[in-house]
Amino acid sequence: MPLEAVEARRLYRQVADQLRSLIDRGEYAVGSRLPTERELAEQLKISRPTVREALIALEVEGRVRIRVGSGIYVNEPADAKPAPAAADIEGPFELLRAREFLESAIAEQAARVATRDDLARIDASVIAMEKVVHRGKASMVHDRAFHIAIAGSLGNAVLVRVVGELFDQRLNPYFAQLARHFENPETWSTALDEHRAVRDAIAAHDAEAAREAMRKHLVRSQERFARNFGAEGTAASSAGRGRPARAAGKPAKSRKETKKRAKSAKARR
């Protein structure tokens, strides 16, 4: 497949540009299935989260359609929308990794300095989260309040502002699109349990446990958003539909099929 390895900042934008160009040139026919995230990551020599960010960007533009459990399909050009005005929107995983580093350290310090009033604010946000049904504006308001309350316990307005701004990036079109695929009442309940673990560690003034609880929460958030888009196991047998258009009539054989034929040929010798 005519893809080139890329090396630069904002890799997901470069990957999206390459795939968009291939689609425009007819390398991938409308309705065909793109290679899996794993295959794209291997060919481009980049991480799967970066590939996922690129695919989400193309979905927001209407260039592809993602069917979780099936794969990524090329849309009709007429379905395409203008790309978001800000071409430098941070990718969802880039944001979550930044939050992981920053907020883990904040939670650690919060466990050392949090007062009763600070804990009361943290507790209020957790209680409010328990009362809302995911997913809606209220759930995001209380989720944000939890992270802001922890940052606020350090008495540093800059940290509060940074944590708030990073959280607010969940509203960017790429993060919002990824959330539509993977956030549901079950993931909300799991995230709430993780929030309780952070709260308990801070209340116990256990700095190491608080740091680890926040780190786990944000790592698991990344894992929830990294669940497979399609059926990787069936990708090989249907690869012909995701190859360039000129090869669409020659679907690739699966490994199992190839081994079976090789054994059969050996037996006939």
N, C-alpha and C positions, 0 to 999 in steps of 0.2 A: 504494500500500500504506500502511495507516495506521500509520506509524512516525514517531516524533518525534526530532529531533536532540537529543543530550544533551551537557551540559557539566558535568563534575565529576570529582573524583578517583574511582578505581575504576570507570572507565567500563564495563569489561567486565561488572560486576555489574548495572549499569543496563540494558545491552543484553540480558543474559540475562533480566532481569525483564520487559522489554518483550516479548521473544519468547515467554516462558512465558505471559504474559497473553494474547497473541494466539492461542496454541495452545489455551489453556483456553476462550477465547471461540468457538472453532471457525473462526477466520480461516484456520487451516491445518488441513486434514483429516488424520486419522490415515493414514499411508502416503504422504502427499504430500511432494514435495520442496521444501525451502525455497529461496529465492533464493540465488544464489551469494554467496560472501564479498565479492566485488567489488561486487555490486549492493547488498548490505546496507551496506557501508562508504560507498558513494556516497549512499545515502538517509539514513543516520545522520550523515554528515559526520564520520566518524572513520576511524582507520587500520584496515587489514585485520588486523594482529596483534590489535587489541582485539576485533574481531569474532570472530576465531578463539578467543580466550580465553573469550568468552561461549558459543560453540558447544560448546567442551570442557566448560565448567561444566554445560551442559544435558545433555551426553552422560553425564557422571558421575551426574547425577540420574536418567538413564534417560528423559528427555523427548524426546531425538532419538537417531538412530543414524547414525553417520558411516561412509560407505563410500568409502574413498579411491579416486579414479578414477571415482566415480559421483556422489556428492553427499551432502546431509544430509537425512534423512528423519524425519518425525514418528512417534514411537512411540505405542503404545496407552497411555492413562493408567494402566492396571493395571501397566504395566512400570516406571512411575516409582518412584524411590527417594527417601527423604528427602534433602534437600540437606545437604552436609557442615556440621557444627556451626559451623565458623568461616566466617561469611559474608565475612570480610575476607581470605581467603586471597589472597596475591599471585598475579597471573597469571604464567605461565611466561615471557612475553616481558619483563615488567616485571623479573623476577628476572635474566634474562640480560643485560638492558641495564645493570642495577646492577653486575653482575659485570664487564661489559665496561669500565666506567669505573674501578672500583676495582682490578681485578686487572691491568689494563694498566699502571697506575702502579706497582703492587707489582713486576711483572716488570721494569720499567725500573730501579727501585732495586736489585732483586736482582742485576741484571747488574753493578752497581757494587760491591756489598758481599759477594756470595756467596763463601764460603770453600770449601776442598776438601771439608770435611765436609758443607756444604750441598749441593754438587754431587753428592756420593755419595748423599745421601738422595733427591735429584731423580732421579738415574740408577736407583736401586733401584726407585722407583715406576714408571718407564718400562719397565724390564725385567719387573717383575711384570705390568704391563698387557699386555705382549707374550705372556705365557704363558696368559692366560685367554681363554675363548671368550665373546664377548658373546652374550646379555645376562644377567647374573645379579648376585647380591649381591657376588661377588668383584670383578667389573669396576668396580662403583661404589666399592668400598673403595679400590682402587688409583688410580682416577681422582681421588678425593677426596684421597688421600695426595700425589699430584703437586701439586695446587694448594696444599695445606697446607705442603708442603716448600718451595715457592717463598716463600710468605708468612713461613714460619719463618726464612728466611735474613735477614730484616730485624730479628730479635730483638725483635719487638713482639708481646706476647701478645694485645693487643686485636685487632690485625689478623688474627692466626691464628684467634681466636675468630669474628670477623666473617666471614672467608672460609669457615670451616667451617659456620657457621650458614646462610649463603647457599647453599652447596652442598647442605646437607641439605634445603633446600626442594624439591629434586628428588623427594623422597619424598611431597610433598603430592599429593592425589588428582588435581588438574588437570594438574600437570607429568607425573605418572606416566601419565595417560591419553594425553597428547600423545605421550609417548615410545613408547607401545605402537604408535602408528600409524606412526612414522617412524624409530625406531632399529632397526638391524639390523647384521649382521656387516660390511657394507660401510661404513656410517656410522661404526662403531666403529674400523675400520681407518683411515679418513680422519682421525678425531679423534686417533688415535695418532700419525699423521704430523705433525699440527699440534702435538702435545705435543713431539715431537722437535725441531721448528723452534724452539719456545720454549726448550727445554733448550739447544740449540746456541748460541743468541744469548746466553743467560746465561753459558754456559761460556766464550764468546769475550769476555765483559765488554763487549758491544755494547749499551748501554742503549737506544738508539733502536730497534735491530732487535728487542730483547726486548719492548719495549712494543708494537711493531707486530705481532709474531708472536702475542702474547697477544690483542691486539685482534682480529686476523683470526680466531683460533680461536673466540672467543666470538661474533663477528659471523656466522661461518659456521655456528655452532651454531644461531643464530636462523634463518638461511636454511634449514637442514635441516628445522627444525620448521615452516617457512612454506611448504613444498611444497603445491601445490594439493590440496585435499580432493576436488574433483570436476572434471568436464570442463567448463571455462569455455566452450569453443568450442561446446558443444552446449546450453548453458544457455538460450539464447533460444528454440530450437525446442521445449524442454520446459518453458518457464516456466509454462505453465498448471498443471502439477502442483505448482508451488511457490507459486502465488498463493493469496490467500484462498479458502476453500472455496466461496464463492458464485460465484467465477469459474472454478472448476475445469473446467467443461465447455467453456470457450472458450480453448484453448491459443493462445498468441501465435505469430504467424508470425515466422520468422527473417528477418534483414536480407536474406540472399541471396534468399529466397523473395519478399520484398516487392519487391526490385529487379527480379527476373525478371518478376514480374507487371506492374510499371510499364513495362518495356521492351516487353512483349507488347501492352499496351494502347496504347502510343505507336505501335507498328507498324500497328495496326489502324485508326488514325485516317487 
